[in-house]
């Protein structure tokens, strides 16, 4: 077995092993979902700090802990979650500035503070939106699944379309393997997989929902992937981490979902009633 095929086998095994557990925790809701998303948020923040700051400090641990706590707020204090997240963002910024003011290195303080704040936002933003989406009355779980379906459908079809038909590079400076053919295949996949979900599991999903969410997701998902690729290329890193065998880090696995989840949440909460 070649090294490439071996890595693909590891990816498939780890993916199929982890997926049922992830879906079950999302199904259970409450603190089970909050714990899952909090762990993922902390892992993303940890990996971002590892990529950009190349070291661990007490303020880094504080930032990771704060990121991990944010997806739990919609569960614990739903009426105050938004204001608490805003306050937490200010607290992370203050602590990061204060740490570097007292401990230095002073010439690098603004950049390091910015990276810590970014780790906090990047780590929890999309996953906190997913936690809030899970609380949507009646169909919260299915809307969360929709965010996953958009992301997986786009990624799967983009991969196969790119492998079969890919000739025109999408953004070779950032991701040499992505092609326009793969992009349009992912566009079809995101919408098509939503129609499959609608047909078999979620009849409340409308035709407009499928087209609007799928279209936005087919742009935002690849954008999330490209942004992570840009980050890793800037710092000369192949994978964001090693937490998931065959897949690399948590950020490698959910970079597209981090961008898609807030879009689905905003659509469901603010736009769906008006559009339908």
C-alpha positions as CSV (number, residue, x, y, z in Angstrom):
1,X,0.0,0.0,0.0
2,X,1.4,3.4,-1.0
3,X,1.8,6.1,1.6
4,X,-1.0,8.2,-0.1
5,X,-3.4,5.3,0.0
6,X,-2.4,4.5,3.6
7,X,-3.2,8.1,4.6
8,X,-6.5,8.0,2.8
9,X,-7.4,4.8,4.7
10,X,-6.5,6.4,8.0
11,X,-8.7,9.5,7.1
12,X,-11.7,7.3,6.3
13,X,-11.4,5.1,9.4
14,X,-11.0,8.1,11.7
15,X,-13.8,10.0,10.0
16,X,-16.3,7.1,10.2
17,X,-15.2,6.4,13.8
18,X,-15.7,9.9,15.1
19,X,-18.8,10.9,13.1
20,X,-21.4,8.8,15.0
21,X,-20.2,10.1,18.3
22,X,-20.3,13.7,17.1
23,X,-23.8,13.3,15.7
24,X,-25.0,11.6,18.9
25,X,-23.7,14.5,21.1
26,X,-25.4,17.0,18.8
27,X,-28.6,14.9,19.0
28,X,-28.5,14.9,22.9
29,X,-28.3,18.7,22.9
30,X,-27.9,20.7,26.1
31,X,-24.5,20.3,27.9
32,X,-23.5,17.4,25.8
33,X,-23.6,19.6,22.7
34,X,-22.1,22.5,24.6
35,X,-19.2,20.4,25.8
36,X,-18.5,19.0,22.3
37,X,-18.5,22.5,20.7
38,X,-16.6,24.0,23.6
39,X,-13.8,21.4,23.2
40,X,-13.7,22.1,19.5
41,X,-13.5,25.8,20.1
42,X,-10.7,25.5,22.6
43,X,-8.8,23.2,20.2
44,X,-9.1,25.7,17.3
45,X,-7.9,28.5,19.5
46,X,-5.0,26.4,20.7
47,X,-4.0,25.4,17.2
48,X,-4.2,29.0,16.0
49,X,-1.9,30.2,18.8
50,X,0.5,27.3,18.1
51,X,0.7,28.3,14.5
52,X,1.1,32.1,15.0
53,X,2.8,32.5,18.3
54,X,4.9,29.3,18.5
55,X,4.8,29.1,22.2
56,X,2.6,28.6,25.3
57,X,2.1,31.3,27.9
58,X,-0.4,31.8,30.8
59,X,-2.2,34.3,28.7
60,X,-2.5,31.8,25.9
61,X,-4.1,29.3,28.3
62,X,-6.5,32.0,29.4
63,X,-7.4,32.7,25.8
64,X,-8.0,29.0,25.0
65,X,-10.1,28.6,28.1
66,X,-12.2,31.6,27.2
67,X,-12.8,30.4,23.7
68,X,-13.8,27.0,25.0
69,X,-16.3,28.6,27.4
70,X,-18.2,30.6,24.8
71,X,-20.2,27.8,23.1
72,X,-21.5,27.0,26.6
73,X,-23.1,30.4,27.2
74,X,-26.1,29.9,24.9
75,X,-26.9,26.8,26.9
76,X,-26.2,28.1,30.3
77,X,-27.4,31.7,30.0
78,X,-29.4,32.0,26.8
79,X,-30.9,35.4,27.6
80,X,-27.5,37.0,28.4
81,X,-25.2,35.1,26.0
82,X,-24.8,37.9,23.5
83,X,-23.8,40.5,26.1
84,X,-21.5,38.1,27.9
85,X,-19.7,37.1,24.7
86,X,-19.2,40.8,24.0
87,X,-17.8,41.3,27.5
88,X,-15.6,38.3,27.2
89,X,-14.1,39.7,24.0
90,X,-13.2,42.9,25.8
91,X,-11.8,40.9,28.7
92,X,-9.5,38.8,26.4
93,X,-8.3,42.0,24.7
94,X,-7.6,43.7,28.1
95,X,-5.8,40.6,29.6
96,X,-3.7,40.2,26.4
97,X,-2.6,43.9,26.4
98,X,-1.9,43.8,30.2
99,X,0.2,40.7,29.9
100,X,2.4,42.1,27.3
101,X,2.6,45.4,29.0
102,X,4.0,43.7,32.1
103,X,5.9,40.8,30.6
104,X,6.7,41.9,27.0
105,X,8.3,41.6,24.6
106,X,7.2,45.2,24.0
107,X,8.1,45.5,20.3
108,X,5.9,42.4,19.5
109,X,3.1,43.3,21.9
110,X,0.6,44.7,19.4
111,X,1.0,41.7,17.0
112,X,0.9,39.1,19.7
113,X,-2.2,40.7,21.3
114,X,-3.9,40.8,18.0
115,X,-3.2,37.1,17.5
116,X,-4.6,36.2,20.9
117,X,-7.8,38.1,20.2
118,X,-8.0,36.4,16.8
119,X,-7.5,33.0,18.4
120,X,-10.4,33.7,20.7
121,X,-12.7,34.9,17.9
122,X,-11.6,32.3,15.3
123,X,-11.8,29.5,17.9
124,X,-15.3,30.2,19.2
125,X,-17.2,32.3,16.7
126,X,-18.6,29.7,14.3
127,X,-19.0,27.1,17.1
128,X,-20.9,29.4,19.4
129,X,-23.2,30.1,16.5
130,X,-23.7,26.4,16.1
131,X,-24.5,26.1,19.8
132,X,-27.1,28.9,19.5
133,X,-28.5,27.3,16.3
134,X,-29.1,24.0,18.3
135,X,-31.5,26.0,20.6
136,X,-33.8,27.1,17.8
137,X,-37.3,25.9,18.8
138,X,-38.6,22.7,17.2
139,X,-35.9,22.1,14.6
140,X,-32.6,23.2,16.1
141,X,-31.0,19.8,15.6
142,X,-32.0,19.7,11.9
143,X,-30.6,23.2,11.3
144,X,-27.3,22.2,12.8
145,X,-27.3,19.2,10.5
146,X,-28.1,21.5,7.6
147,X,-24.9,23.5,8.4
148,X,-23.0,20.2,8.4
149,X,-24.7,19.0,5.2
150,X,-23.8,22.2,3.3
151,X,-20.2,21.9,4.4
152,X,-19.8,18.2,3.7
153,X,-21.7,18.3,0.5
154,X,-19.7,21.1,-0.8
155,X,-16.4,19.6,0.3
156,X,-17.2,16.1,-1.1
157,X,-18.4,17.2,-4.5
158,X,-15.7,19.8,-4.9
159,X,-13.1,17.0,-4.2
160,X,-14.5,14.6,-6.8
161,X,-15.3,17.3,-9.4
162,X,-11.8,18.7,-9.0
163,X,-10.2,15.2,-9.3
164,X,-12.2,14.3,-12.4
165,X,-12.5,17.6,-14.3
166,X,-10.1,20.1,-12.6
167,X,-8.0,22.1,-15.0
168,X,-8.3,25.7,-14.1
169,X,-6.7,26.7,-10.8
170,X,-8.9,28.7,-8.4
171,X,-6.2,30.3,-6.2
172,X,-2.9,28.6,-6.7
173,X,-0.9,31.0,-4.5
174,X,-2.9,29.8,-1.5
175,X,-4.2,26.3,-2.4
176,X,-2.6,24.8,-5.5
177,X,-5.0,21.8,-5.7
178,X,-8.3,23.8,-5.8
179,X,-9.8,24.4,-9.2
180,X,-12.8,26.3,-10.6
181,X,-14.3,22.9,-11.7
182,X,-14.1,21.8,-8.1
183,X,-15.7,25.0,-6.9
184,X,-18.7,24.6,-9.2
185,X,-18.9,20.9,-8.3
186,X,-19.0,22.0,-4.6
187,X,-21.7,24.5,-5.5
188,X,-23.9,21.8,-6.9
189,X,-23.0,19.5,-3.9
190,X,-24.0,22.0,-1.2
191,X,-27.4,22.6,-2.8
192,X,-28.0,19.0,-3.8
193,X,-27.2,17.5,-0.4
194,X,-29.7,20.0,1.2
195,X,-32.4,18.7,-1.2
196,X,-31.6,15.2,-0.1
197,X,-31.9,16.3,3.6
198,X,-35.2,17.9,2.7
199,X,-36.5,14.9,1.0
200,X,-35.7,12.3,3.7
201,X,-35.2,14.1,7.0
202,X,-36.2,17.7,7.1
203,X,-39.4,18.5,5.1
204,X,-39.6,21.9,6.8
205,X,-36.6,22.9,4.7
206,X,-38.0,24.8,1.7
207,X,-36.8,25.0,-1.9
208,X,-35.7,28.6,-1.2
209,X,-33.8,27.5,1.9
210,X,-31.9,24.9,-0.1
211,X,-30.9,27.3,-2.9
212,X,-30.0,30.2,-0.6
213,X,-28.2,28.3,2.1
214,X,-26.5,26.1,-0.5
215,X,-25.3,29.0,-2.6
216,X,-23.9,31.0,0.3
217,X,-22.4,27.9,1.8
218,X,-20.6,27.0,-1.4
219,X,-18.9,30.4,-1.3
220,X,-18.2,30.7,2.5
221,X,-17.1,27.1,3.0
222,X,-14.3,27.3,0.4
223,X,-13.4,30.8,1.7
224,X,-12.9,29.3,5.2
225,X,-10.7,26.6,3.7
226,X,-8.7,29.1,1.7
227,X,-8.2,31.4,4.8
228,X,-6.8,28.5,6.8
229,X,-4.6,27.5,3.9
230,X,-3.4,31.2,3.7
231,X,-2.6,31.1,7.5
232,X,-0.7,27.8,7.3
233,X,1.2,29.0,4.2
234,X,2.1,32.3,5.9
235,X,3.7,30.4,8.8
236,X,5.1,27.4,6.9
237,X,2.8,24.8,8.6
238,X,1.4,21.7,6.9
239,X,-1.3,20.8,9.4
240,X,-2.8,22.9,12.1
241,X,-2.4,20.1,14.6
242,X,-2.5,16.3,15.1
243,X,-5.7,15.8,17.1
244,X,-7.6,13.9,14.4
245,X,-5.6,11.0,12.9
246,X,-5.3,11.4,9.1
247,X,-6.9,14.8,9.1
248,X,-4.4,16.9,11.1
249,X,-5.8,19.4,13.5
250,X,-9.3,20.5,14.5
251,X,-9.0,23.6,12.4
252,X,-8.1,21.5,9.4
253,X,-11.3,19.6,9.8
254,X,-13.8,22.4,10.5
255,X,-12.3,25.4,8.8
256,X,-15.2,25.6,6.3
257,X,-17.9,24.9,9.0
258,X,-16.5,27.8,11.1
259,X,-17.6,30.1,8.2
260,X,-20.8,28.4,7.3
261,X,-22.3,28.0,10.8
262,X,-22.8,31.8,11.5
263,X,-24.4,32.2,8.0
264,X,-26.9,29.4,8.8
265,X,-27.7,30.9,12.2
266,X,-28.2,34.4,10.8
267,X,-30.3,33.1,8.0
268,X,-32.6,31.1,10.3
269,X,-33.0,33.7,13.0
270,X,-33.2,36.9,10.9
271,X,-34.0,36.1,7.3
272,X,-36.0,32.8,6.9
273,X,-39.4,34.2,7.9
274,X,-39.0,37.1,5.5
275,X,-37.8,35.0,2.5
276,X,-40.5,32.3,3.0
